[in-house]
Amino acid sequence: MSTYFLIMSSRAGRVIRLVIGAILVVGGILGDRHGSLMWLLIVPGLAGVLAALLDLSLLAIFFGFPLIGGDLRSRIQANRKRETGLGRLTFVGDSLQHTADLNRRK
């Protein structure tokens, strides 16, 4: 899931959200001019456009990630660095320890 948020908070992801939001807004305006169904397209489209322009990730807060795009990118990058460091095990005496733990002790 963090890969999804990393992609969607990148510049390319923001452009994709902007384009999809604009398509929804235009589709809502042109598709159903006299009915109330147009708001089912316009409101999410505007939310997507505004979120892309303001560098916000509205879905990230439901998964425990930050709302602001810059904070989201930095947290995901930090999590990835921490995960790669914890995957290596080293023998110390009679027990196995994580390499990252050994580097902290030095």
N, C-alpha and C positions, 0 to 999 in steps of 0.2 A: 504494500500500500504506500510505503514511503517513496517508491519509485514513481508512482502516479503523481504524488504531490510535488516531487522534484521536477517532473516534466511540466506539470501545469503551472508551476510558479516560475518557470523559465520564460525567457522572452518569446520563444516559439509557442509555448503553451498559452501565454497571454494573448498573442495574436490569434490563435485558434479560438479562444473564448470570446474575443472581441468580434471575430467574423461570425461565429455561430450566434452570438447574441444579436448582432445586427440583422442576420437572416431571420431570426425569430421575430424581431420587432417589425421588420418590413412585411414579413408573412402575415403577422397579426393585423397590420394596418390594411393590407391589400386583400387579404383573404375573406374576412367577414366584417364588412363595414357596418352592418346594422345590428349585429348580434352581440351578445356578451361574451362569446367564445374568443373574441379577439384579445381580451385581457389575459386569457390563459397562455397566450404566446408573448404578448407584449411585456408583461410584468417579469417573467423569468429572463426574457431577452435583455431588458433594461438592467436587471440585477447582474447578469453576466457581463454586459458592457461596462457598467460602473466598477465591478470587481476587477476586471482586467485593466481598466484605466488607473485605478487606485492601487494596484498591486496587492489585492486581497485574495485570500483563498477561503471562501465561505464554508466549504465542506470540511476543511481541515480542523476546525474547532470541534467537530463531532467525533474526531478520531484522536483527540488529545494533542494536536499540533497547533502552533501559533497561527493567528489570523493574518498577520502581516507577512507579505511574500519574502522580504529580506530575512526576517527572523526564521521563517519556515525553511528557507534554503540553508541557512547556517546550522540549524538544529539537525537537519537531515544529514548534512555533510559531517557534522560532529559524530552523529550516531554511526555512520558508516566507518569512520576512522576508528572508533572505539570497537566496533564489531570485528573488524579485520585484525586488530591487535589482540583480541581475546581468543581468537581461534587457535593460536599457537601454544602448545604445551611444552614444558621443559622439565627434565628431572632435576630435582634439588633434594639431595639426600635420599630419603626413601619415599618421597611423595612427588606428585606432579603438580606444577604450578603454572599459571598463565604467564607468558612472556611479558605481558604488559605489567603484571604485578611485580615481576623481577626488576623491570626497568624503573619502576617507582621507588624501589628500595635503594637503588644505587645512588 
